[in-house]
Amino acid sequence: MSNLGAIMASEIAETPKVFTAILNNTDAFTSIKNVLVDEEIQSVLILARGTSDNAAHYLKYLIETQIGLPVGLTSPSSVTVYHSQLKYSKTLVVAISQSGQSPDLVKFATAAREASAYIIAMTNDESSPLAKIAHNHFSLLAGPELAVAATKSYNAQLLISYLLVATWIGKAVNASQIISEARRIAETADLVSKAVSAVSRYKELVILGRGFAYPNAREAALKIQETCKISVQGLSTADYLHGPISALTAETQVFIVAPAHMPAASITEATTKIRTTSSRIFWIGNGGTPEGDDLVLAGSNCDDEITSTLVDAMVLQRFALEFSVASGYDPDSPAGLSKVTLTN
């Protein structure tokens, strides 16, 4: 019996336990409850790379839609390569990193703090350099993550992002539902098996999402690229219509990330145009508008789109894992990658 992907599989399955640990530790968020007012925050920047950068897009949407503050994504090379002098008064910088070790993130966070920014970090290592730089650090509480492709730590980043914003706006959190839905997804044995059998690694694969689904679309593309050794595009449906759709053929396999309660109208234009050329459409989640022979990778049924999104991350991870194994690869240790990437 093949043992390929055993570590990655076990780490995805640990997500409900990680969520439980985080949601049992919500008192930790009291320290930042009033930070936006106390620090007179006028703008937010998020510092991240790779998988954590996809979590950053989720936090960006959360802050923009729930609070209305302007949010940008940092360019670490502005400090590490171009040695810019930052002016970050009344700016919140949120640093997101599994390891908290990458030199470019550490250097940027250091420069931002010296430039009067308020720093919040979330990492999986309380003793990491990034954690020590921050005014406030939130542990991912994910425990050791050994598979190269990050899974449970990404899920933890989404949940902590959600709790940060919920704390700032005084929103009640349905912790039991998030945990129970994550547990249900983890325990569904044939969650992605039909899609794994139907998808070809030799035909174009595009993954689309919009709004809160966009970060998971990017992350799904990254996970498949990391574990399956094929090129995959992860785009917003809006950006896809602005050019890349011209490459669409009848053989293109289109995944659309559609969490429960997403506004179906947000992707109607894209799906209508896609159907005129390709009938190979797969849905990740319980939203969207499946038709005919579309294949659905069922997701969670949380109260809203925001929480459904963070639980549905497990579905895309399961697909990448099982598609990789079906292709004969070991997703635990993809060739050419290491667990901690130290960019300068």
C-alpha positions, -999 to 999 in steps of 0.1 A, spaced: 0 0 0 14 34 -10 24 57 18 27 88 -4 13 119 11 8 104 46 23 134 64 3 160 44 -29 139 49 -24 138 86 -17 175 88 -48 184 69 -68 161 92 -54 180 122 -72 212 112 -102 207 135 -78 203 164 -59 234 154 -91 254 151 -102 242 185 -69 253 201 -72 288 185 -109 292 193 -102 281 229 -76 309 231 -97 339 220 -87 358 252 -54 364 234 -71 388 211 -81 412 239 -47 428 236 -55 442 202 -92 450 207 -87 488 206 -55 490 187 -70 507 156 -83 535 177 -55 537 202 -28 538 175 -50 560 152 -45 535 124 -54 550 90 -41 523 67 -30 486 68 -2 467 50 2 430 51 36 414 49 38 378 36 52 354 9 39 322 -8 10 305 10 10 331 37 5 357 9 -27 340 -1 -39 342 35 -29 379 33 -54 384 5 -82 369 28 -73 393 56 -72 421 30 -108 414 19 -119 411 56 -105 445 66 -117 463 35 -152 449 36 -158 448 74 -139 479 85 -134 500 54 -97 508 59 -74 508 29 -53 477 28 -22 470 7 3 442 3 39 450 10 69 448 -14 97 435 8 123 443 -19 116 480 -14 136 476 18 159 447 11 169 456 -25 161 493 -29 168 504 8 137 527 9 131 549 39 97 541 51 72 566 66 47 544 84 31 566 111 -5 555 118 0 524 98 -7 488 109 16 461 94 4 426 98 31 400 91 20 365 83 45 336 81 45 300 90 82 300 102 87 337 109 122 333 96 125 346 61 152 374 60 133 397 37 102 396 59 122 402 90 141 431 75 110 447 62 92 443 96 122 458 114 123 488 90 85 493 94 87 493 132 116 518 131 94 539 108 66 540 135 44 513 122 24 491 146 33 455 140 11 424 145 26 391 135 11 356 132 36 327 130 39 291 140 69 299 162 67 322 192 105 325 193 109 334 156 126 367 146 93 380 132 74 372 164 100 391 185 98 422 163 60 425 166 42 445 192 17 416 193 23 381 182 -4 354 176 7 318 175 -9 297 148 -10 269 174 -6 244 145 22 223 160 50 210 139 42 210 102 65 186 84 50 183 49 66 209 26 32 221 13 16 241 41 -19 231 50 -30 233 86 -8 265 91 -26 282 62 -60 272 77 -48 286 110 -38 319 93 -73 323 78 -89 317 112 -67 341 131 -73 367 104 -110 362 109 -107 365 147 -86 397 144 -112 414 124 -141 400 145 -124 414 176 -121 448 160 -157 450 150 -172 432 180 -186 404 160 -197 372 177 -180 340 164 -198 307 160 -168 287 171 -187 254 175 -200 255 139 -165 263 125 -150 233 144 -179 209 136 -178 218 99 -140 214 97 -144 180 115 -171 169 90 -149 178 60 -119 160 76 -139 129 81 -154 127 46 -134 100 29 -145 104 -7 -145 142 -6 -126 148 -38 -123 113 -53 -146 119 -83 -127 150 -93 -93 134 -89 -105 106 -113 -119 131 -138 -91 157 -140 -62 152 -164 -27 165 -156 -21 168 -194 -47 194 -200 -49 231 -190 -61 237 -155 -74 271 -143 -87 279 -109 -109 309 -104 -125 327 -75 -137 362 -66 -140 381 -33 -134 359 -4 -130 329 -27 -100 345 -45 -74 337 -19 -84 300 -19 -83 300 -57 -47 313 -55 -39 288 -28 -54 259 -47 -33 267 -78 -2 270 -56 -8 237 -38 -13 218 -71 18 233 -86 38 224 -55 26 189 -52 18 178 -88 45 194 -109 21 211 -134 15 247 -142 -18 260 -129 -33 295 -131 -51 309 -100 -70 340 -109 -100 362 -100 -129 356 -123 -128 393 -131 -91 392 -141 -97 361 -161 -122 380 -183 -96 407 -189 -75 386 -212 -66 351 -200 -100 337 -211 -87 341 -247 -66 309 -241 -97 289 -230 -104 258 -251 -129 230 -250 -103 209 -231 -96 235 -204 -105 223 -169 -119 251 -149 -122 250 -112 -144 277 -96 -141 283 -59 -175 290 -46 -181 289 -8 -216 287 6 -234 321 7 -212 337 -19 -230 362 -41 -237 341 -72 -240 372 -94 -203 380 -87 -193 351 -111 -223 349 -135 -206 368 -163 -175 346 -161 -193 312 -159 -216 322 -187 -187 330 -210 -167 299 -199 -197 276 -208 -197 288 -244 -163 271 -249 -156 245 -221 -179 221 -204 -153 208 -180 -163 228 -149 -155 218 -113 -168 236 -82 -151 238 -48 -176 246 -21 -214 247 -18 -220 280 -35 -221 289 -72 -244 277 -99 -235 241 -109 -252 228 -140 -255 195 -160 -223 175 -158 -204 199 -136 -185 182 -107 -189 196 -72 -163 191 -45 -187 197 -16 -176 222 10 -188 235 44 -222 250 54 -212 277 78 -233 307 85 -217 330 60 -193 332 31 -164 343 52 -164 313 76 -173 289 48 -142 301 30 -118 293 58 -132 258 63 -133 251 25 -95 255 24 -94 219 35 -112 208 3 -87 223 -20 -58 208 0 -74 174 -1 -77 176 -39 -40 187 -43 -29 158 -20 -49 131 -37 -43 143 -72 -6 143 -65 -7 108 -52 -28 96 -81 -1 112 -104 26 91 -87 42 120 -67 49 123 -30 33 156 -19 51 154 15 85 163 -1 82 178 -36 115 179 -55 131 213 -56 113 227 -25 121 231 12 99 237 41 114 271 50 122 294 21 148 320 31 144 349 5 165 380 9 
